[in-house]
Amino acid sequence: MTRRANILLRALGWFPKALVKIANFTRHTLFLLLFFAILWLAFGDKKLVLKPDTALVLAPKGYLVEEYSGTPAQRFFEQLQGVENPQTRLRDVLKAIDEAAFDDKISVLVLDADYLWGAGLANLREIERAILRFRNAGKPVIGIGSTLSQAQYYFASLADEVLLDPQGFVFLQGFGNYRNYFKDTLDKLGVDVHLFRVGEYKSAAEPFIRNNMSPEAREAALHYLGDLWNTYLTGVAARRNLSVDELKGIVDLQAKLLKDNNGDGARLALDAGLVDMLMTSHQMEEYLATKSAEEEDGYRRIDFEDYLDLVKARKIIPKPHKVAVVVAEGPITAGKQPPGTVGGESTAKLLREARNDPRVNAVVLRVNSPGGEVFASEQIRREVEAVRNSGKPVVVSMGNVAASGGYWISMSADRIWADEATITGSIGIFGLLIRYPKTLNKIGVHTDGVATSKWAGAFRPDLPLDKDVAELIQSSIEHGYQMFISMVAKYRKLDVAMVDKIARGRVWTGRQAKELGLIDKLGSLDDAINDAAKKAGIPHNFNVVYLEPQLSGWEKFLFGASAKILSWAPSFKNIHSPELTLLKRLKSNSGSAWRLLENASEGEANEYSFCFCEPKL
C-alpha cells in the first residue's frame, strides 16, 4: 500500500471518532437543556405579585458598585461554587427608589443596612438624592439595622426614622488613609527600588521607598480627608437635628459615653440622638406592619431586586432619543478587560460603539477609577475626543474616585460633574523599577553576559540600574507630566503654570476641585445625564442605555433560567461563609496598586497615573 493511501486511511479513521464526539456533545447538551427545562417548570412558574400597601426593602448586599466585576459567566459559576463576592449596582438601587416613588402599591421604603459591606460617600449621596425624591412623593422612609459601621449608618440615617437592635452598636470613626511601608524590609532583602516621578504629592509608590508617609503626602491627605469628613458630618447632623459640633463631640467622646451607659452601645446611640428607637427584629416587623400591611411572616414587603424584575416586565414605550452611559470602574490597564477593571481597548471600544450608533445622541462617561497605565488612559481619552468631534456631546460624571488616570480620561469631555465627596485630581505620573541583584548575590546567584550596546538588558531586574537608563526613564516621566498638565490647561481653559501648581500629584475633593476649576459642576449622575441630553438638544423623552458587553441569546437563556432556579431553590441560597465575609472586610485597597504592578511585563518600562487615595470608612 502506498504512503498516500496510508495517510488517507489514517485521516478517514479519525472521521468516525469525530462523529462520536459530536454525537456525545449534542446528547449532553440536549440533556442539559432538558434538565434546566424541568427545573424551570419546577421552580420558575411562581409569579411575583405586587399587592397594595407593600414595603419596598432596600438591603444592598456586599459592596455598592457602578458595575459588577467580572463577566456574567464568571459570576454565575462563582455562585454555583459557593464563592461569595456580593455586589449591588448603584444604578439598580436608584432605579428601584425612583420607580417606587410613584408606584401606588409601594407605601414605605425600608433601608436595611445590615448587609452593606462598603460604599463610597459619593455613591451614598447619590442614594440620598433619590430618597429625597421618594420622600417628596409623600411616602415615609424607615432605616433598620443592628451593628452599624460608618457607611452603614450614613445609609440608615437617610431615613425619617432609624430603628436599632437593643444589642446593636453605631461606630463612627472618621476617614483614614493608612498604608504599610516596606523600605526596611526591601533593604534587608537586597531589593533596589527606583521611583521616577514628577510632583512631590504623587505618593502612590512611596511605600516602596520610605518607612513612613512623606510630609507632602500627609499634608495633602489631611486636607482632602478633612473636607470629606466634614461632608459626612454635615449630612448626618442635618438629618438628625444636631449641629456639626455636637456630632463631632459624640464621635470624639464615644469611649466616655459608652462607659457612662455601662457599655450599652444601643443606649448610647439612642441618647445621643443617632437613632430614634430600639427594637428587636420582631418588634421592627410589627412596627413596619403599621406602615404597610400585616402578613403572617411580619409585614408585606418586596425586595428591591424582585421589584426591579417586576418593573422590567412592564411594557416599555420606546423613545426616539438615547443617552448612552459608559462605565469606567476600577484600575486602568492595557488591552481588553472584564467589567470591574477599565481596559484601554475595551472601554475605548464601548465609546466607539456609542459614536457609531446613530440612535445615540449623547454620551455620559461614569468614572470611578483611581487611575492606572498612562497609555491605556490616553487610548480612552482619545476616544472621548473622537465622540465629541463626531458632534455628540460627552459629559463625565465622577463617582467616588476619579483621580490620576481617572482624571486623564475625563479632562477632554464637554463638561465634568462630580459630587462634593468625589476624590479627584492627583495629576501626575510615576514609574517604578524594582531590581534585585543584591538579593541574588546573597543566595549565590550571579548574572553575567554580553550585549551589543548598554541598552540590551537595560530593564533586566537582576542587573543594577545604569545611570543613563535612569535618566532616560526620568526624562520620559517628565515629558508625560508636561503633556498631562498641558492637556488639562487646554481642556479646562487654564494657565499651564496654574495647573502645575494645583497638580503635582495632589488630591482634591469634588468641592475643592470645583473651586480650582478642575471640574465644572457639583451634582449627581442624573444631573450629568440630563446635561448631556440638553447639550445634544434632545427633549426630555429619551432613554438611558448602559453600553456594556452583551450576552448571546443562549447565554441569556442559560443564565436567566439558572438565576430563576437559584432564586427559588433554598439549598442554593445558603452559600454564606463567615471566613469569606471576614476576608472581604479586611481586604486592603492596596490590591489595585499591586494588580497594576503584576500586569507589568518583565523587561519593559511602564508609566502609571495612579492615585492611592481611597479613604477607609
C-alpha positions as CSV (number, residue, x, y, z in Angstrom):
1,M,0.0,0.0,0.0
2,T,1.3,3.4,-0.9
3,R,2.2,6.0,1.6
4,R,-0.5,8.3,0.3
5,A,-3.1,5.6,0.9
6,N,-1.9,5.1,4.5
7,I,-2.3,8.8,5.1
8,L,-5.8,8.7,3.7
9,L,-6.8,5.8,5.8
10,R,-5.5,7.4,8.9
11,A,-7.4,10.6,8.1
12,L,-10.6,8.6,7.5
13,G,-10.0,6.7,10.7
14,W,-10.5,9.9,12.7
15,F,-13.8,10.6,11.0
16,P,-16.0,8.1,13.0
17,K,-14.3,9.3,16.2
18,A,-15.2,12.9,15.4
19,L,-18.8,11.9,14.7
20,V,-19.0,10.1,18.1
21,K,-17.6,13.1,19.9
22,I,-20.2,15.4,18.1
23,A,-23.0,13.0,19.0
24,N,-21.9,12.8,22.6
25,F,-21.7,16.6,22.8
26,T,-25.1,17.0,21.2
27,R,-26.6,14.4,23.6
28,H,-25.1,16.0,26.7
29,T,-26.3,19.5,25.5
30,L,-29.8,18.3,24.9
31,F,-29.8,16.5,28.3
32,L,-28.6,19.8,30.0
33,L,-31.4,21.7,28.3
34,L,-33.9,19.2,29.4
35,F,-32.6,19.3,32.9
36,F,-32.9,23.1,33.0
37,A,-36.4,23.0,31.5
38,I,-37.6,20.6,34.2
39,L,-36.1,22.8,36.9
40,W,-37.6,25.8,35.3
41,L,-41.0,24.2,35.4
42,A,-40.5,23.1,39.0
43,F,-39.2,26.4,40.3
44,G,-39.8,29.1,37.7
45,D,-43.6,29.2,37.5
46,K,-44.0,31.2,40.6
47,K,-45.1,34.7,39.8
48,L,-44.3,37.7,41.8
49,V,-47.4,39.8,42.6
50,L,-47.2,43.3,43.9
51,K,-50.0,43.9,46.4
52,P,-51.2,47.3,47.8
53,D,-49.6,48.7,50.9
54,T,-46.2,46.9,50.2
55,A,-43.0,48.0,51.8
56,L,-40.0,48.2,49.4
57,V,-37.0,46.8,51.2
58,L,-33.7,48.2,50.1
59,A,-31.0,45.9,51.5
60,P,-27.8,46.3,49.4
61,K,-25.6,43.2,49.7
62,G,-21.8,43.5,49.8
63,Y,-20.2,46.4,48.1
64,L,-22.0,49.2,46.3
65,V,-20.5,49.4,42.8
66,E,-21.0,51.1,39.5
67,E,-21.0,47.8,37.6
68,Y,-20.5,44.1,38.5
69,S,-16.9,42.8,38.5
70,G,-16.2,40.0,36.0
71,T,-18.3,38.6,33.2
72,P,-21.8,37.2,33.7
73,A,-20.4,33.7,33.2
74,Q,-17.7,34.2,35.9
75,R,-20.3,35.4,38.4
76,F,-22.7,32.6,37.5
77,F,-20.1,29.8,38.1
78,E,-18.8,31.5,41.3
79,Q,-22.3,31.4,42.6
80,L,-22.6,27.7,41.8
81,Q,-19.3,27.1,43.5
82,G,-20.4,29.0,46.6
83,V,-17.8,31.7,46.1
84,E,-19.2,34.8,47.8
85,N,-18.4,38.2,46.2
86,P,-21.7,40.1,46.7
87,Q,-22.1,43.4,44.9
88,T,-25.0,45.7,44.4
89,R,-25.2,48.1,41.5
90,L,-25.8,51.7,42.3
91,R,-28.0,52.2,39.2
92,D,-30.3,49.4,40.3
93,V,-30.8,51.0,43.7
94,L,-31.5,54.4,42.2
95,K,-34.0,52.9,39.7
96,A,-35.9,51.0,42.3
97,I,-36.3,54.1,44.5
98,D,-37.4,56.3,41.6
99,E,-39.9,53.8,40.3
100,A,-41.3,53.2,43.8
101,A,-41.8,56.9,44.5
102,F,-44.7,57.0,42.1
103,D,-45.9,53.4,42.5
104,D,-49.3,53.4,44.3
105,K,-48.7,49.9,45.7
106,I,-45.5,50.9,47.5
107,S,-46.3,52.6,50.8
108,V,-43.0,52.8,52.5
109,L,-39.3,52.5,51.8
110,V,-37.2,50.3,54.3
111,L,-33.5,50.8,54.4
112,D,-31.9,47.6,55.8
113,A,-28.2,48.4,56.4
114,D,-27.0,45.1,57.8
115,Y,-25.8,43.5,54.6
116,L,-23.9,46.6,53.2
117,W,-20.2,45.8,53.4
118,G,-18.8,49.0,51.9
119,A,-19.8,52.1,49.9
120,G,-18.1,55.3,48.9
121,L,-19.6,58.5,50.3
122,A,-20.2,59.9,46.8
123,N,-22.4,56.9,45.9
124,L,-24.2,57.1,49.3
125,R,-25.0,60.7,48.4
126,E,-26.5,59.6,45.1
127,I,-28.8,57.4,47.1
128,E,-29.6,60.3,49.4
129,R,-30.8,62.4,46.4
130,A,-33.0,59.5,45.2
131,I,-34.5,59.1,48.7
132,L,-35.3,62.8,48.8
133,R,-37.3,62.4,45.6
134,F,-39.1,59.4,47.2
135,R,-39.9,61.4,50.3
136,N,-41.1,64.3,48.2
137,A,-43.8,61.9,46.9
138,G,-45.2,61.9,50.4
139,K,-44.0,58.4,51.5
140,P,-42.1,57.6,54.7
141,V,-38.6,56.1,54.8
142,I,-37.6,53.8,57.7
143,G,-34.0,52.7,58.4
144,I,-33.2,49.5,60.3
145,G,-30.0,47.8,61.5
146,S,-28.1,46.0,64.2
147,T,-24.4,46.9,64.4
148,L,-23.8,49.8,62.0
149,S,-20.4,50.8,60.6
150,Q,-19.8,54.3,59.4
151,A,-21.0,53.7,55.8
152,Q,-23.9,51.6,57.0
153,Y,-25.0,54.3,59.4
154,Y,-24.9,57.0,56.7
155,F,-27.2,54.8,54.6
156,A,-29.6,54.2,57.5
157,S,-29.6,57.8,58.5
158,L,-31.1,58.7,55.1
159,A,-34.4,57.6,56.6
160,D,-37.0,59.6,58.5
161,E,-36.6,57.2,61.5
162,V,-33.7,54.9,62.4
163,L,-34.5,51.7,64.3
164,L,-31.6,49.9,66.0
165,D,-31.5,46.5,67.7
166,P,-31.1,46.7,71.5
167,Q,-28.0,44.7,71.2
168,G,-26.7,46.9,68.4
169,F,-24.0,49.5,68.1
170,V,-23.2,52.5,66.0
171,F,-19.5,53.3,65.5
172,L,-18.3,56.4,63.6
173,Q,-14.6,56.6,63.2
174,G,-13.9,59.3,60.6
175,F,-11.8,58.8,57.5
176,G,-8.3,57.4,57.4
177,N,-5.6,56.6,54.8
178,Y,-3.1,54.1,56.3
179,R,-0.6,52.0,54.4
180,N,2.2,49.6,55.1
181,Y,5.7,50.8,54.2
182,F,8.4,48.4,53.0
183,K,11.7,50.2,52.7
184,D,13.5,48.4,55.6
185,T,12.1,45.0,54.5
186,L,13.2,45.6,50.9
187,D,16.7,46.8,52.1
188,K,17.1,43.6,54.2
189,L,16.2,41.5,51.2
190,G,18.7,43.4,49.0
191,V,16.0,44.8,46.7
192,D,16.7,48.1,44.9
193,V,13.6,50.2,44.2
194,H,13.9,53.1,41.7
195,L,11.0,55.5,41.7
196,F,10.7,58.1,38.9
197,R,8.0,60.7,39.3
198,V,7.1,64.4,38.9
199,G,5.2,66.0,41.7
200,E,6.1,65.9,45.4
201,Y,2.5,64.9,46.2
202,K,2.5,61.8,43.9
203,S,2.7,59.3,46.7
204,A,1.2,56.1,45.3
205,A,4.5,54.3,45.3
206,E,6.0,55.8,48.4
207,P,5.7,52.6,50.5
208,F,8.4,51.1,48.4
209,I,11.0,53.8,49.1
210,R,10.0,55.0,52.6
211,N,9.2,53.8,56.0
212,N,6.6,56.4,56.7
213,M,4.3,59.0,55.0
214,S,6.1,61.9,53.4
215,P,5.3,65.4,54.8
216,E,3.7,66.3,51.4
217,A,1.5,63.2,51.4
218,R,0.5,63.9,55.0
219,E,-0.4,67.5,54.2
220,A,-2.5,66.6,51.1
221,A,-4.3,63.6,52.8
222,L,-5.3,65.7,55.8
223,H,-6.6,68.4,53.5
224,Y,-8.9,66.3,51.4
225,L,-9.9,63.8,54.1
226,G,-10.8,66.7,56.4
227,D,-13.1,68.1,53.8
228,L,-14.6,64.6,53.1
229,W,-15.2,64.1,56.9
230,N,-16.9,67.5,57.1
231,T,-19.2,66.5,54.2
232,Y,-20.2,63.3,56.1
233,L,-20.8,65.1,59.4
234,T,-22.8,67.9,57.8
235,G,-25.1,65.4,56.1
236,V,-25.8,63.3,59.2
237,A,-26.1,66.2,61.5
238,A,-28.7,67.9,59.3
239,R,-30.9,64.8,59.2
240,R,-30.5,64.0,63.0
241,N,-31.2,67.6,64.0
242,L,-27.8,68.0,65.5
243,S,-25.1,70.6,64.9
244,V,-21.9,69.5,63.3
245,D,-20.0,70.4,66.6
246,E,-22.5,68.3,68.6
247,L,-21.9,65.3,66.3
248,K,-18.2,65.8,66.4
249,G,-18.4,65.7,70.2
250,I,-20.3,62.5,70.1
251,V,-17.7,60.9,67.9
252,D,-14.7,62.2,69.9
253,L,-16.3,61.1,73.3
254,Q,-17.6,57.7,72.2
255,A,-15.5,55.8,74.8
256,K,-16.6,58.0,77.7
257,L,-20.3,58.0,76.5
258,L,-20.2,54.2,76.3
259,K,-18.8,53.9,79.8
260,D,-21.5,56.3,81.1
261,N,-24.0,53.9,79.5
262,N,-22.4,50.9,81.2
263,G,-21.2,49.6,77.8
264,D,-24.6,49.7,76.2
265,G,-23.9,50.9,72.6
266,A,-27.5,50.9,71.6
267,R,-28.5,53.1,74.5
268,L,-25.6,55.4,73.7
269,A,-26.8,55.8,70.1
270,L,-30.4,56.5,71.3
271,D,-29.4,59.0,74.0
272,A,-27.0,60.8,71.5
273,G,-29.8,61.1,69.0
274,L,-28.2,58.9,66.4
275,V,-31.3,56.6,66.3
276,D,-34.9,57.0,67.2
277,M,-36.0,53.7,68.7
278,L,-34.5,50.4,70.0
279,M,-36.4,47.4,68.7
280,T,-35.8,43.7,68.3
281,S,-36.3,42.3,64.8
282,H,-39.8,41.1,65.8
283,Q,-40.7,44.5,67.1
284,M,-39.4,46.1,63.9
285,E,-41.6,43.9,61.8
286,E,-44.6,44.8,63.9
287,Y,-43.8,48.5,63.6
288,L,-43.3,48.2,59.8
289,A,-46.6,46.4,59.5
290,T,-48.2,49.7,60.7
291,K,-46.6,51.5,57.7
292,S,-47.6,48.8,55.2
293,A,-49.8,45.8,55.7
294,E,-49.6,42.9,58.2
295,E,-48.9,39.4,57.0
296,E,-48.2,36.0,58.6
297,D,-44.5,36.4,58.4
298,G,-44.5,40.0,59.7
299,Y,-45.2,42.8,57.2
300,R,-45.9,42.9,53.5
301,R,-42.7,43.5,51.7
302,I,-40.8,43.1,48.4
303,D,-37.0,43.0,48.0
304,F,-35.8,45.7,45.6
305,E,-34.3,43.2,43.2
306,D,-37.6,41.4,42.9
307,Y,-39.3,44.8,42.5
308,L,-36.9,45.6,39.6
309,D,-37.9,42.3,37.9
310,L,-41.5,43.5,38.0
311,V,-40.5,46.9,36.7
312,K,-38.6,45.3,33.8
313,A,-41.6,43.2,32.9
314,R,-43.7,46.2,32.3
315,K,-44.2,47.4,28.8
316,I,-41.6,49.9,27.9
317,I,-42.5,52.6,25.5
318,P,-39.6,53.2,23.1
319,K,-38.4,56.7,22.9
320,P,-36.7,58.3,19.8
321,H,-33.6,59.6,21.6
322,K,-30.9,57.9,23.6
323,V,-28.2,58.9,26.1
324,A,-25.6,56.2,26.4
325,V,-23.7,55.7,29.7
326,V,-20.3,54.1,29.6
327,V,-19.0,53.0,33.0
328,A,-15.2,53.1,33.7
329,E,-14.8,51.5,37.1
330,G,-11.6,50.1,38.6
331,P,-7.9,50.4,37.8
332,I,-7.0,51.3,34.2
333,T,-4.9,48.7,32.5
334,A,-4.0,47.8,28.9
335,G,-6.0,45.7,26.5
336,K,-9.4,44.2,26.9
337,Q,-10.6,43.9,30.5
338,P,-13.7,42.5,32.1
339,P,-16.1,44.8,34.0
340,G,-14.7,46.0,37.2
341,T,-11.4,46.9,35.5
342,V,-11.0,49.6,32.9
343,G,-9.4,48.3,29.7
344,G,-7.7,50.7,27.3
345,E,-9.1,48.8,24.4
346,S,-12.4,47.5,25.8
347,T,-13.5,50.8,27.3
348,A,-12.4,52.7,24.1
349,K,-14.5,50.2,22.1
350,L,-17.6,51.0,24.1
351,L,-17.1,54.7,23.4
352,R,-16.6,53.9,19.8
353,E,-19.9,52.0,19.7
354,A,-21.7,55.0,21.1
355,R,-20.0,57.2,18.5
356,N,-21.0,55.0,15.6
357,D,-24.6,54.3,16.8
358,P,-26.9,56.8,15.0
359,R,-29.5,56.2,17.7
360,V,-27.2,57.6,20.4
361,N,-27.5,61.3,20.8
362,A,-25.1,61.9,23.7
363,V,-22.7,60.0,25.9
364,V,-22.1,60.1,29.7
365,L,-18.8,58.6,30.9
366,R,-19.3,57.5,34.5
367,V,-15.8,57.3,36.1
368,N,-15.0,55.6,39.3
369,S,-11.3,54.9,39.0
370,P,-8.0,55.7,40.8
371,G,-6.2,55.6,37.5
372,G,-3.6,53.2,36.1
373,E,-1.5,52.9,33.0
374,V,-0.8,56.1,31.1
375,F,-1.1,54.8,27.5
376,A,-4.4,52.9,28.3
377,S,-5.8,56.1,29.8
378,E,-4.8,58.0,26.7
379,Q,-6.5,55.5,24.5
380,I,-9.7,56.1,26.3
381,R,-9.3,59.9,26.3
382,R,-8.7,59.9,22.5
383,E,-12.0,58.1,22.0
384,V,-13.8,60.6,24.3
385,E,-12.4,63.3,22.0
386,A,-13.4,61.4,18.9
387,V,-17.0,61.2,20.2
388,R,-17.0,64.9,20.7
389,N,-15.6,65.5,17.2
390,S,-18.4,63.5,15.8
391,G,-20.9,66.1,17.0
392,K,-22.1,64.1,20.0
393,P,-21.6,65.7,23.5
394,V,-19.7,63.8,26.1
395,V,-20.3,64.6,29.8
396,V,-18.3,63.0,32.6
397,S,-19.9,62.0,35.9
398,M,-17.4,61.3,38.6
399,G,-18.2,58.7,41.2
400,N,-16.3,58.0,44.5
401,V,-12.9,58.4,42.8
402,A,-11.8,59.8,39.5
403,A,-8.2,60.6,40.1
404,S,-4.9,60.5,38.3
405,G,-5.6,58.3,35.2
406,G,-9.3,58.6,36.2
407,Y,-8.9,62.4,35.7
408,W,-6.9,61.9,32.5
409,I,-9.8,60.1,30.8
410,S,-12.2,62.8,32.0
411,M,-10.5,66.0,31.1
412,S,-11.4,66.3,27.4
413,A,-15.2,65.9,28.0
414,D,-17.6,68.8,27.2
415,R,-18.4,69.1,30.9
416,I,-17.3,67.3,34.1
417,W,-19.7,66.7,37.0
418,A,-18.7,65.4,40.4
419,D,-20.1,65.0,43.9
420,E,-18.7,67.1,46.8
421,A,-17.4,63.8,48.2
422,T,-15.7,62.7,45.0
423,I,-11.9,62.3,45.2
424,T,-10.2,63.6,42.1
425,G,-7.0,65.4,40.9
426,S,-3.7,63.5,41.6
427,I,-2.5,64.9,38.3
428,G,0.9,63.3,37.9
429,I,2.9,60.3,36.6
430,F,5.3,57.9,38.1
431,G,7.4,54.9,37.0
432,L,8.7,52.1,39.3
433,L,11.6,49.8,38.7
434,I,12.4,47.0,41.1
435,R,15.9,45.4,40.9
436,Y,17.3,42.6,42.9
437,P,20.9,41.8,42.0
438,K,22.0,42.1,45.7
439,T,19.2,39.6,46.6
440,L,20.6,37.1,44.2
441,N,24.1,37.7,45.4
442,K,23.1,36.8,48.9
443,I,22.0,33.3,47.8
444,G,24.9,32.8,45.4
445,V,23.3,33.6,42.1
446,H,25.3,35.9,39.8
447,T,24.4,37.5,36.4
448,D,26.9,37.9,33.6
449,G,26.8,38.1,29.8
450,V,27.5,40.2,26.8
451,A,25.5,42.7,24.7
452,T,26.0,44.8,21.6
453,S,25.0,48.0,23.5
454,K,24.4,49.1,27.0
455,W,20.7,49.2,26.3
456,A,20.4,45.5,25.8
457,G,19.1,44.1,29.1
458,A,18.7,47.6,30.4
459,F,15.5,46.6,32.2
460,R,16.5,43.2,33.5
461,P,15.7,43.1,37.2
462,D,18.7,41.0,38.0
463,L,21.1,43.8,36.9
464,P,22.0,47.1,38.6
465,L,20.3,50.2,37.1
466,D,22.5,52.1,34.7
467,K,22.7,55.9,35.2
468,D,21.8,56.6,31.6
469,V,18.8,54.3,31.8
470,A,17.6,56.1,34.9
471,E,18.0,59.4,33.1
472,L,16.0,58.1,30.1
473,I,13.1,57.0,32.3
474,Q,13.0,60.2,34.3
475,S,13.0,62.3,31.1
476,S,10.1,60.2,29.8
477,I,8.2,60.7,33.1
478,E,8.8,64.4,33.0
479,H,7.6,64.6,29.4
480,G,4.5,62.7,30.3
481,Y,3.8,65.0,33.2
482,Q,4.2,68.1,31.0
483,M,1.8,66.5,28.4
484,F,-0.7,65.8,31.2
485,I,-0.8,69.4,32.7
486,S,-0.7,70.9,29.2
487,M,-3.8,68.9,28.2
488,V,-5.5,69.8,31.5
489,A,-4.7,73.5,30.8
490,K,-6.1,73.2,27.2
491,Y,-9.3,71.4,28.0
492,R,-10.0,73.3,31.3
493,K,-9.0,76.6,29.8
494,L,-6.5,77.3,32.5
495,D,-2.9,78.6,32.5
496,V,-0.3,75.8,32.4
497,A,1.6,77.3,35.4
498,M,-1.6,77.4,37.4
499,V,-2.3,73.7,36.6
500,D,1.2,72.8,37.6
501,K,0.7,74.5,40.9
502,I,-2.5,72.5,41.7
503,A,-1.3,69.3,40.1
504,R,2.0,67.7,41.2
505,G,0.0,64.6,42.3
506,R,-2.1,66.4,44.8
507,V,-5.6,65.0,45.6
508,W,-8.7,67.1,46.0
509,T,-12.4,66.5,46.9
510,G,-15.0,67.4,44.3
511,R,-15.9,70.6,46.2
512,Q,-12.2,71.7,46.2
513,A,-11.8,70.7,42.6
514,K,-14.8,72.9,41.6
515,E,-13.2,75.9,43.3
516,L,-9.9,75.2,41.4
517,G,-11.6,74.8,38.0
518,L,-10.8,71.1,37.6
519,I,-14.4,70.3,37.3
520,D,-17.5,72.2,36.1
521,K,-20.5,71.3,38.3
522,L,-21.4,69.6,41.5
523,G,-24.2,67.1,41.2
524,S,-25.4,63.6,40.6
525,L,-25.2,61.1,37.8
526,D,-28.8,62.0,36.9
527,D,-27.7,65.7,36.6
528,A,-24.9,64.7,34.2
529,I,-27.3,62.6,32.1
530,N,-29.8,65.5,31.8
531,D,-27.0,67.9,31.0
532,A,-25.8,65.6,28.2
533,A,-29.3,65.4,26.8
534,K,-29.6,69.2,26.9
535,K,-26.3,69.7,25.2
536,A,-27.5,67.3,22.4
537,G,-30.6,69.3,22.0
538,I,-33.0,66.4,22.7
539,P,-36.2,66.7,24.7
540,H,-36.9,65.1,28.0
541,N,-38.4,61.9,26.4
542,F,-35.2,60.0,26.0
543,N,-34.0,56.5,27.0
544,V,-30.9,56.0,29.1
545,V,-28.9,52.9,27.9
546,Y,-25.8,51.5,29.5
547,L,-23.3,50.2,27.0
548,E,-21.6,47.0,28.2
549,P,-20.6,43.7,26.7
550,Q,-23.8,41.9,25.6
551,L,-24.8,38.3,26.3
552,S,-25.6,35.9,23.4
553,G,-29.2,34.6,23.2
554,W,-28.1,31.2,24.5
555,E,-26.3,32.8,27.4
556,K,-29.3,35.0,28.3
557,F,-31.5,31.8,28.4
558,L,-29.0,29.8,30.4
559,F,-28.1,32.4,33.0
560,G,-31.6,33.7,33.2
561,A,-33.1,30.3,33.8
562,S,-30.3,29.4,36.3
563,A,-30.8,32.7,38.2
564,K,-34.5,31.9,38.4
565,I,-33.8,28.4,39.7
566,L,-31.3,29.6,42.2
567,S,-33.7,32.3,43.4
568,W,-36.4,29.7,44.3
569,A,-34.2,26.7,45.4
570,P,-33.5,27.2,49.1
571,S,-30.5,24.8,49.0
572,F,-28.6,27.1,46.7
573,K,-29.1,30.2,48.8
574,N,-27.1,29.2,51.8
575,I,-23.7,30.0,50.4
576,H,-22.6,32.5,53.1
577,S,-19.2,32.0,54.7
578,P,-18.1,33.8,57.9
579,E,-14.4,33.4,56.8
580,L,-15.1,34.9,53.4
581,T,-17.0,37.7,55.0
582,L,-14.1,38.5,57.3
583,L,-11.6,38.4,54.4
584,K,-13.8,40.8,52.4
585,R,-14.0,43.2,55.3
586,L,-10.2,43.1,55.8
587,K,-9.4,43.5,52.1
588,S,-6.9,46.3,51.6
589,N,-7.1,49.0,48.9
590,S,-3.5,48.0,48.0
591,G,-5.0,45.4,45.8
592,S,-5.4,47.9,42.9
593,A,-1.8,49.0,43.0
594,W,-0.5,45.5,43.2
595,R,-2.6,44.4,40.3
596,L,-1.1,47.2,38.2
597,L,2.4,46.1,39.0
598,E,1.6,42.4,38.5
599,N,0.3,43.3,35.0
600,A,3.6,44.9,34.1
601,S,5.8,42.8,31.8
602,E,9.3,42.0,32.9
603,G,11.9,43.8,30.9
604,E,9.6,46.6,29.9
605,A,9.2,50.1,31.3
606,N,5.8,51.5,32.0
607,E,4.3,54.7,33.2
608,Y,1.4,55.0,35.7
609,S,-1.0,57.7,36.6
610,F,-2.4,56.1,39.7
611,C,-3.8,57.5,43.0
612,F,-3.7,55.6,46.2
613,C,-6.4,57.9,47.7
614,E,-9.5,55.9,48.5
615,P,-10.2,56.5,52.2
616,K,-11.2,53.8,54.7
617,L,-14.6,54.2,56.3
